[in-house]
Amino acid sequence: MNVRVVDYRAADAAAQFTRSLHETGFGVLVNHPIDQQLVEKIYADWLAFFNSPQKHDYAFSVEKQDGYFSPDISETAKGASLKDIKEYFHIYPWGRVPPQLADDARRYYASTNALARELLGWVEQYTPADIAAHYSEPLSGMIADSQQTLLRVLHYPPLTGQEAPGALRAAAHGDINLLTILPAASEPGLQVQDKTGNWVDVPCDFGMLIINIGDMLQEASRGYYPSTRHRVVNPQGEAARSSRVSLPLFLHPRPEVVLSERHTAGSYLDERLRELGVKK
C-alpha cells in the first residue's frame, strides 16, 4: 500500500486526497491549517492530566459517553478478546472538560471540525454520481448542527512488561464515524492493513495530518470509500518507556441521519458501542 501524502495547498489537493481515500481508506495531509504548536501544547498538558489523580473526578457517563475512561474499562476492539492498553477522555461540544484544559481543547475542536467539514466536502465532490445517488442527503448536510462529533484525547501509558500476552495499545479496528482526523501522535506506532492483509506503517512525522474513512461513510457510500482496519502496535526497547498521546477527532452525523436501508447513524453507533463493551 502506498499511503499518498498530499499538500493541502496544492491546486489538485482535493482530487489527490479523495483518490487516496478511495484506494486505501487513508490520506495524509501536509501544510494543513491545524496549529502544530497548539497540538504540542495539548499533548503536554493532557499528559500531565492523565498522570494526575484529577482524572478520576471525570469518570465517564454510560448514558452520555463523555469524560474519562480508565484502562480498566477501555475498549475491547470488535473481534478481540483483550482490552486495549490505553486510557482516554471524550470531549463533546456539550460535555465536561477540566477547566485548565478547556480553552485549548475547544479551540482545537473548532478548528479541526471546520477542516473535517471541508474534507467531507471534498469527498462529496469526488463521489461518483451513481454512488452519490444513494446518499440520503449531501454528506455536508449529515453533519450540520451535529452534537455527536467527538474529540478523544488518548493516552497510551509506558509499558511495564506486565501486559497480557498479545495485548496491544490499540487492537486492529475500524472507526465508527464518517471521517477521522488525527495529527501525528507524540510517538509512532500507527499501522494500516492493506488489501492483502499486510500491516504498513503510517507516516507520522510531526506536522502531518492523518485522515481515515470510518464505517459510517463506508456504509453510506456502499463501500466506495473503504473503512480500513488500523492498529497501534506496542513499541520495543527504550521506546516502550514512553507515553504516547494522540488527538483523533471523529466526525459524526446527527443520530437521525439515514446511512443505508439498514442503519441510521444513531442505530449504527449504539450497535458498535455495545460491541466495544462501553455501553449496555
C-alpha positions as CSV (number, residue, x, y, z in Angstrom):
1,M,0.0,0.0,0.0
2,N,1.2,3.5,-0.9
3,V,-0.4,6.0,1.5
4,R,-0.4,9.1,-0.5
5,V,1.0,12.3,1.1
6,V,-0.9,15.3,-0.2
7,D,-0.1,19.0,0.1
8,Y,-3.3,20.7,1.3
9,R,-2.3,23.9,-0.6
10,A,-1.9,22.1,-3.9
11,A,-4.3,23.0,-6.7
12,D,-5.3,19.4,-7.1
13,A,-5.3,18.6,-3.4
14,A,-9.0,17.5,-3.3
15,A,-8.6,15.1,-6.2
16,Q,-5.4,13.6,-4.9
17,F,-6.7,13.2,-1.4
18,T,-10.0,11.6,-2.3
19,R,-8.3,9.2,-4.7
20,S,-6.1,8.1,-1.7
21,L,-9.2,7.7,0.4
22,H,-10.9,5.6,-2.3
23,E,-7.9,3.4,-2.9
24,T,-6.6,2.9,0.7
25,G,-9.2,4.3,3.1
26,F,-6.4,6.7,4.3
27,G,-4.9,10.0,3.3
28,V,-2.1,12.1,4.8
29,L,-2.1,15.9,4.5
30,V,0.9,18.3,4.9
31,N,0.8,22.2,5.0
32,H,-2.7,22.0,6.6
33,P,-4.3,24.7,8.7
34,I,-4.2,22.9,12.1
35,D,-1.9,24.8,14.6
36,Q,1.0,22.5,15.4
37,Q,2.1,24.5,18.4
38,L,-1.4,24.1,19.8
39,V,-1.3,20.3,19.2
40,E,2.1,20.0,21.0
41,K,0.8,22.1,24.0
42,I,-2.3,19.9,24.3
43,Y,-0.1,16.7,24.2
44,A,2.0,18.1,27.1
45,D,-0.9,19.4,29.2
46,W,-3.1,16.3,28.8
47,L,-0.2,14.0,29.6
48,A,0.1,15.9,32.9
49,F,-3.6,15.4,33.5
50,F,-3.5,11.7,32.8
51,N,-0.6,11.4,35.3
52,S,-2.7,13.2,38.0
53,P,-5.5,11.9,40.3
54,Q,-7.7,14.7,38.9
55,K,-8.8,12.4,36.0
56,H,-10.9,10.3,38.4
57,D,-13.1,13.3,39.1
58,Y,-14.4,13.0,35.5
59,A,-15.4,9.3,35.4
60,F,-17.2,8.6,32.2
61,S,-21.0,8.6,31.9
62,V,-22.6,5.4,30.5
63,E,-25.5,7.4,29.2
64,K,-23.6,10.3,27.7
65,Q,-20.3,8.7,26.9
66,D,-18.3,11.8,27.9
67,G,-15.5,12.1,30.4
68,Y,-12.6,9.9,31.5
69,F,-12.3,6.2,30.5
70,S,-9.8,4.3,32.6
71,P,-7.7,1.4,31.3
72,D,-10.0,-1.0,33.3
73,I,-13.0,0.0,31.2
74,S,-11.2,0.9,28.0
75,E,-12.4,-0.5,24.7
76,T,-12.1,-4.1,23.5
77,A,-11.8,-3.9,19.7
78,K,-14.5,-5.7,17.8
79,G,-13.5,-9.4,17.5
80,A,-10.7,-9.0,20.1
81,S,-10.6,-10.7,23.5
82,L,-8.2,-8.3,25.3
83,K,-8.7,-4.7,26.3
84,D,-6.5,-2.1,24.6
85,I,-3.7,-0.7,26.7
86,K,-4.9,2.9,26.9
87,E,-6.9,5.4,28.8
88,Y,-8.8,8.3,27.2
89,F,-11.1,11.3,27.6
90,H,-14.2,12.1,25.5
91,I,-14.9,15.8,24.7
92,Y,-18.2,16.8,23.1
93,P,-19.4,20.4,22.4
94,W,-21.8,20.0,25.4
95,G,-19.6,17.8,27.6
96,R,-17.3,18.1,30.5
97,V,-13.7,19.3,30.2
98,P,-11.2,20.1,33.0
99,P,-11.2,23.9,33.4
100,Q,-7.5,24.3,32.9
101,L,-7.6,22.4,29.6
102,A,-10.9,23.6,28.3
103,D,-9.8,26.7,26.2
104,D,-7.2,24.8,24.2
105,A,-9.4,21.8,23.7
106,R,-12.3,23.8,22.5
107,R,-10.1,25.8,20.1
108,Y,-8.6,22.6,18.7
109,Y,-12.1,21.1,18.4
110,A,-13.4,24.1,16.5
111,S,-10.5,24.3,14.0
112,T,-10.3,20.6,13.4
113,N,-14.1,20.2,13.0
114,A,-14.0,23.1,10.4
115,L,-11.3,21.3,8.4
116,A,-13.2,18.0,8.7
117,R,-16.2,19.6,7.2
118,E,-14.1,20.9,4.3
119,L,-12.6,17.5,3.7
120,L,-16.0,15.9,3.8
121,G,-17.0,18.4,1.1
122,W,-14.1,17.1,-1.0
123,V,-15.3,13.6,-0.5
124,E,-18.8,14.6,-1.6
125,Q,-17.4,16.4,-4.6
126,Y,-15.4,13.4,-5.9
127,T,-18.0,10.7,-5.1
128,P,-19.1,9.2,-8.5
129,A,-22.7,10.2,-9.4
130,D,-24.0,6.6,-9.2
131,I,-22.7,6.3,-5.6
132,A,-23.8,9.8,-4.5
133,A,-27.3,9.0,-5.7
134,H,-27.7,6.6,-2.7
135,Y,-26.7,9.3,-0.1
136,S,-29.9,10.1,1.8
137,E,-28.7,13.7,1.8
138,P,-25.5,15.5,0.9
139,L,-22.6,14.4,3.2
140,S,-22.1,18.0,4.3
141,G,-25.8,18.1,5.4
142,M,-25.3,14.9,7.5
143,I,-23.1,16.8,10.0
144,A,-25.0,20.1,10.0
145,D,-25.6,21.1,13.7
146,S,-24.3,17.7,14.9
147,Q,-23.6,17.4,18.6
148,Q,-22.1,13.9,18.1
149,T,-18.7,14.8,16.7
150,L,-16.2,13.6,19.3
151,L,-12.7,14.7,20.2
152,R,-10.9,11.9,22.0
153,V,-7.7,12.6,23.9
154,L,-5.8,9.3,24.1
155,H,-3.0,8.3,26.4
156,Y,-1.1,5.0,25.9
157,P,1.0,4.6,29.1
158,P,4.5,3.4,29.2
159,L,4.6,-0.4,29.0
160,T,5.6,-2.2,32.2
161,G,6.2,-5.7,30.9
162,Q,3.2,-7.0,32.9
163,E,0.7,-6.6,30.0
164,A,-1.4,-9.6,29.0
165,P,0.3,-11.6,26.2
166,G,-1.0,-10.4,22.9
167,A,-2.5,-7.1,24.2
168,L,-1.9,-4.1,22.0
169,R,-2.1,-0.3,22.6
170,A,-5.0,-0.5,20.1
171,A,-6.0,-3.8,18.6
172,A,-7.0,-3.9,14.9
173,H,-10.3,-2.0,14.3
174,G,-12.2,0.2,12.0
175,D,-13.6,3.6,13.2
176,I,-17.3,4.0,13.6
177,N,-17.8,7.5,12.2
178,L,-17.6,9.3,8.8
179,L,-14.1,10.7,8.8
180,T,-11.3,10.6,11.5
181,I,-8.8,13.5,11.6
182,L,-5.6,12.7,13.5
183,P,-2.5,14.8,13.9
184,A,0.7,12.7,14.0
185,A,0.9,11.4,17.6
186,S,3.7,12.1,20.1
187,E,5.2,8.7,19.3
188,P,5.0,6.3,16.3
189,G,3.0,3.0,16.2
190,L,0.1,3.5,13.9
191,Q,-0.3,0.9,11.2
192,V,-2.9,0.3,8.5
193,Q,-3.8,-3.0,6.9
194,D,-3.5,-3.2,3.1
195,K,-5.8,-5.2,0.8
196,T,-3.6,-8.3,1.0
197,G,-3.6,-8.3,4.8
198,N,-0.2,-6.9,5.4
199,W,0.4,-4.2,8.1
200,V,2.0,-0.9,6.8
201,D,3.4,1.9,9.0
202,V,1.5,5.2,8.5
203,P,3.8,8.2,8.1
204,C,3.9,10.0,11.4
205,D,6.3,13.0,11.1
206,F,5.2,15.8,13.3
207,G,3.1,18.2,11.3
208,M,1.4,15.5,9.2
209,L,-2.4,15.0,9.5
210,I,-3.7,11.5,9.0
211,I,-7.3,11.1,7.8
212,N,-9.2,7.8,7.5
213,I,-12.6,6.6,6.5
214,G,-15.0,5.4,9.2
215,D,-17.6,2.6,8.9
216,M,-20.4,5.1,8.6
217,L,-19.0,6.5,5.4
218,Q,-18.3,3.1,4.0
219,E,-21.9,2.2,4.8
220,A,-23.3,5.3,3.2
221,S,-21.0,5.0,0.1
222,R,-21.8,1.3,-0.4
223,G,-18.1,0.5,0.1
224,Y,-16.7,3.0,-2.4
225,Y,-14.8,4.7,0.4
226,P,-13.4,1.7,2.4
227,S,-13.1,1.8,6.2
228,T,-9.6,0.4,6.6
229,R,-8.6,-1.6,9.7
230,H,-5.7,0.0,11.6
231,R,-4.0,-0.5,14.9
232,V,-1.4,0.9,17.3
233,V,1.4,-1.5,18.0
234,N,3.5,-1.8,21.2
235,P,6.9,-0.1,21.0
236,Q,10.1,-2.1,21.7
237,G,13.2,-1.3,23.7
238,E,13.7,2.2,25.1
239,A,10.6,3.5,23.3
240,A,8.4,1.2,25.5
241,R,9.1,3.5,28.4
242,S,7.5,6.5,26.7
243,S,3.9,7.6,26.8
244,R,2.0,8.1,23.6
245,V,-0.6,10.8,23.3
246,S,-2.9,11.3,20.3
247,L,-5.9,13.5,19.4
248,P,-8.4,12.0,17.0
249,L,-11.5,13.9,16.0
250,F,-14.3,11.6,15.0
251,L,-16.7,13.3,12.6
252,H,-20.3,12.1,13.3
253,P,-23.6,12.7,11.7
254,R,-26.7,13.6,13.6
255,P,-28.4,10.5,15.0
256,E,-31.4,10.6,12.7
257,V,-29.4,10.7,9.5
258,V,-30.1,7.7,7.3
259,L,-26.9,5.9,6.2
260,S,-28.5,3.0,4.4
261,E,-31.5,0.8,4.3
262,R,-30.1,-1.0,7.4
263,H,-29.0,1.9,9.6
264,T,-29.4,5.4,10.8
265,A,-26.3,7.0,12.3
266,G,-27.8,6.6,15.8
267,S,-28.6,2.9,15.4
268,Y,-25.2,2.2,14.0
269,L,-23.4,4.0,16.8
270,D,-25.4,2.2,19.5
271,E,-24.7,-1.2,18.0
272,R,-20.9,-0.5,17.8
273,L,-20.7,0.9,21.3
274,R,-22.3,-2.3,22.7
275,E,-19.8,-4.4,20.6
276,L,-16.9,-2.3,22.2
277,G,-18.2,-3.1,25.7
278,V,-18.6,0.6,26.7
279,K,-22.4,0.7,26.5
280,K,-25.0,-1.7,27.8
